[in-house]
Amino acid sequence: MSETKIPSLDDATIAATALGVPPTIAAKGTQFATEAGSQPTRYYHTVAHFADLLAGSHTIAATLTGRGIDRPTAQTMANLYAIAARDHDTVYIGADGGRITPPIEAGIRPYVTPTQTGEYRIIDTHAMGKLASIQQQNLEIAMDVFGFKAGEKLNKFAGQNEFLSALHSLEINPNLTPDAKIGLVAIHQATIPFVAPDATQQLATRIETIKVDDAPALTRNEVHAIALTAADFANRDVASFAGNAIDFQNGTYALLQEMGADFTRPTSIIESANRQATFFKGLQAALHDGSKTVFQNYSFNNESGHTVSLLAPNEHTRLNAAADVQISNSLHMLNSMTHAATDSLSKGKHVLPNPNTIRRLTAHYMGHLVPIPASPPTVGRGSR
């Protein structure tokens, strides 16, 4: 059997070089990302996932210019999109057995300290004073964009992976201008999933007030460009929620394995399926009461007073409706999986022949999936 070909992330190397990163360091960043996404513990957040998002860097410039952003700024955002696609999820502690790949961990070590409970803590102001000036700048930008503070303990379920990946991205892409650093970190921050409907508006408000040393503050045009890009990137990251129903189910299987489910042991399957079902039920309830969204949007008034948005209102509603159906289908699948695993235990089968057995048994219980609402707009092939 031939080995699966690892997708190329070379476009990110080219983009980093275009932004002033030395070619050898740009190539090293791509090497680090490929190594992180190729670990045997990765089933979902793989190099293929990075490449899915990287494809969005080829269309974002047109998206921005179509909304009034000037071409030079749009091209800069396309390059930042590319390196964010490569670097995001390079830190994914839950999938990697509580560890970070050594070369990436070495780069972010000056900024954070590990705790005994699996989280990391941002260094305090005293330790920040001992950093090199460029490292101080990197950390201050990252904290300002995320809304974090020195000494804060990161939440491993809401922002830790994204923040640490952003720090790595700043470290492995030297020579970026302050405004480019803000844009890069903002894209990473937007990948925190399942957030308040106004999350991107809040992000825009935060970055508008950031002042880095003697550099000029971001212009309104730059703020809009960054927020539009961040929302587009975030939507591509969760695009499977509006995609093919079978692909989404396969993604759910992969996520379960990535989070530690042993598909040869029914007891592990039941525990993991119940945990994921609890999460999906909570997310669906939040979608229904309007406190969270799967797909993000960003709107602003242009100089003519007209409202400009990434997504039209009906498009945004339709995408979230598709996500609601995907979640219902996944809950049905997880319930069927639990039944299949429980049935195996009742028959004395405490170990299944191979990891694919549970898929066949689950399909026997499931029946058909509910179709996704007709023709949801394309927002990219990305993943969760």
N, C-alpha and C positions, 0 to 999 in steps of 0.2 A: 504494500500500500504506500503510495507516494505521500510525502509530508505536505501539509497545507501550506500554501505560499503565503508569507507574511506581506500584507499590503505595504506599499511604499509611503513614507512620510516625507519624501524628498522635497515636496513643494513647501513644506514648513521650513526646511533648511534654506531654500531660496528666499523665502519671505523674511526670515530673520536676517539674512545677509543684506537684503534691501533696506532694512531698518538700521543698519550699521553694526550688526553683530559680526565679529571676525569669522570668516568662513570655517576655520577649524573648530571654533566654539559652537557655531551654528550646527555643524555636523555632529558634535558631541551631544548637543541637546536632543537631536533626533535619535542618536544611539541610546541615550538614557531612556527616552520615551519608549523605544522599541523593546528594550529590555524589561521595562516595567509592565508593559502590556502583553508581554509574552510569557509571563510567569505561569507555571502550571496551575496555580490557584485561581487564575483569571478565566472565567467562562463567559462573561458578558462585557466587562470593561477592558476590552482587548485592543490590540493594535487596529483590528478591523473597525472597532468603534471609533477610535481616534481618526481613522481615515474617512469614515462616514461624515464626521464633522468637518474635516479638512476640505471636503468637497464644497462646503458652503462658502469657503473663501473665494470661490470662482464666481459667485453670484451676488455677494453682498455689496460690491461696489455699485452695481446696477440698481440694486434695491435702494441704496442711499441716494444716488444721484436722481433717481426717480422721485425722491421726496425732498429734493431741493438742496442736498448736501453737495458742496463743490467737489470736483473730481480729485484734486490732490488729497483732501481729507478722506474721501471715500477709498482711495487706493491705500492710504496708510492704515485705515481700519481693516481693509482686506488682508493686509500683511499681518496685523495683530490677530485677526481672526484665525489665520493659518497657524501661528505659533501657539495660540491658546488651544486650538484643536489638538495639537500635538502634545501639549503639556498638561492639559486638564486631565484629571483622574490618574495622573502618574503616581500620585499618593492616593491609595484607596485601602486604608488600614484594615477595615473589616474583611475585605477579600484576600488580603495578603497575610493573614494569620497574625495581625497585630504589629507587623513590621513595615518598614519603608526600605526600598532597595538601597543598598549602601551608598552609592554615589550621590543619590538624591538626598538621603538623610544627612550626609556630610555637608551638603550645601545649605540646608535649612537649620542645621544644629545651632548656629549662633543666635537664632531668633526665638527658639522655643525650647522648653524642657519637657521630657515625658513625665507622666504621673503613673502611679501604680495601678490606676483604674482604666488605663487604655487611652486616656485623653492626653493632650498636650496643653501646656500653659505658655502663653506669651511671656517673654522675659519682662522684668520690671524696669522702671525708669532708670534705676541705678545701673543695671546691666546694659541698658541701651546706651548709656553714656560712654561705655567702653568699646562700643562698636566703631568700626571705621565709618567715616562720614557717608560714604555711598550706601553702606548697610543700614545706617540710621535712616537715610532717605527711603530706602526700599521698605523697611518695616513701617515707617510712619505712613507712607502711601497705602500700604496694604491694610493697616488698621483703619485709616480714614475711610477708605472705600468700603470696607466690610462693616464699619461701625463698631469695631472692637477697641479695647483699651489695653495699655501695658499691664501685664500681670494677670490678664483675664484667662480663665480656664476655658478651653475650646469645647464645644459640644460635638461629640463624635457622631451624632445623628443629624446635626444641622450646622454645617459650615466648616467642620474641622478639615475634611479632605480637600475641600475647595480652597480654604485659606492656605493650607500647607502646599498645595499644588501651585497656588499663585506665587508664594514665596520662592518655590523652586524655579518658576518661570522667570521671575525677576533676576534670580541668581544666574541662570544659564543664558540669559539674554542681556549681556552688558552693553553699555553705550546707548541705551534707549534714552530719549528725551523724557523729561518729567511728564509731559502730557501723554506720551506714548505709554509710559508706565501706568498712568492712571487708567487709560483705556484698556490695557492688557489685564490689569487686576479687575476692572469692572466686568469684563467678559467672564472671568473665572467666577466672580461673585454671583453673577446671574445664573450660574448652573446649580446653585442651591435649589432643589426642586420643591414644587408644591408649596407655593408661597402666597402671600396676600395679593389680591388683584392689583393693588397699586405698588407692588414691589419695585418695578422698574422706574416708576415716577419717584419713589423714595431714593433709589440709587442715583437718579439724575440730580436730585436735590443735594445729596451728599457730595457728589463729585464737583458740583458747581462752586462749592465753598472751599475746596481744597487749594491751599497755597503752598507751593514747594519752593523753599529757599527764595532766591531772587527771580525765579521764573514767573512769567505772567500767568495769571489765572486762565482757566479754560474760557474760550469764547462761547457764546450761546450755540453757535454752529457746531463747535466741537462737542459740547455737552449732548446736543441732540444726536450727533453722529454716533457717539459712544453708546448712548442709551438704546438707540435703534439697533445697533450692532449687537449689543448684549442681549436684547430681547430675541433677536433673530437666532443667535447662537443657542440661547436657552431653549427655544422652541425646537430647533433641530435636535438638541440633546434628548428631548422627550417625544420626538416625532412618531415613534411607534405607537403612542397612545391614539393616534388618528390614522394609523396604517392598517396593514393586513392583519386580520384577527388571528390567523394561524401563526404568523410571525411573532405577534405579541405573546401568544401562549408559549412559543419556543423561548422567547426572551425571559418569561417568568420562570421556566424550568432552569435556564442558565443562571438567573439571579439566585434561585434557591440553592443551587450547587455552589455558587460563588460565596454565599453566606454560610456555607458549612454543611448543607444537607448531604447526608450519605444515602444515595439513591439505591443502595443495595440492602438497606436496613429499614424495614417498615416503621419502627419506632422513631427513627430520625426523620423519616418522611412526614409522619403525622405531626411531630413537634414543629418542623419547619413550615409545613403547610398552614397550620393553625396560626403561627406567628405572622406569616405573610397575609393571611386572611384578615387578621385583626387590623393590620396596617391598612389594607385596602378598604375595609369598612369605615375606618376613621377618615381616610381620604375622601371616600365617596360622600360621607356625611358633610364634610367641610365644603365639597363642591356644591352640594345641594343647598347649604345655608349661605353660600357666597363668601365664606371666610377664606377660602383658598382657591387657587386656579392651577390648572396643569399648564396651560399655554399663557405666555405673558404678552402684554401689549405695551406700546408706548405711544403717546400722542403729544403734540405741541402745536401752538399757533405760529404760523410763519409770519414773515414781515407784512404780508398782505392781510393778515388777520384770519386766514383760513386754517382750519384744523387739519393737521397732517398726522397720520397714524401708520404704524407698521401693519396692523391688521384692521380691516373694516369691521364694524361692530358685529354684523351677521356672521362674518368669517370666524371671529373670535368665539362667538357663541356656539357655532357649529363644531369647531374643534374641541371645545370642552364637552359638548354633547357626545362626540365620538369617544372621548376619553371615558365618559361615564359608562358607555356601553362596553368598552374594553375592560373596565374594572369589573362590571357585572359578569362578563364572560370568564374573567380570571377567578372570581369568587366561585363560580360554578365549577371550573376546572379544579381548584384547590379542594372544594368539597368532595368532588369525585375522586381525587387523589387520596384524600383521607379515607374514604370508603374502601378504595382498592387496597390500601395498606392495612386497614383494620381487618378486612376480609382475609388477607394473606396471613395475618397473625392468628386469626381464628382457625385457620387450617394448619397451624403449626409451622408456617413458613416464616421464620425469623430472619432469614437472609435470602434475598432475591438473587437470581442467577447473574444479572448484570444491571448496570444503571438504567438501561433502556427498557427494562421490564416494566417499570412503574408507568412509563408513558403508554405502553400497550394496554395495561390494566386500567389506567385512568380513562383512556379513550373508550373502553367498553362501558364504563359508567356514564360517560358524559353525554353522548348524543351530539346534537348539532350546536354550533355557536350562533349567537345572534349576530346578524350582519351589522357592520358598521354603517352609520348614516351615510346616505349616498353622496359620493364625490366630495369628501372633505378636501379643502384646498391643500396643495402640496406645500409643506414647510421644510422639506428635506428628508433624507433617508435615515437620519440619525437615530439615536437610541435613547434609553432612559438616563 
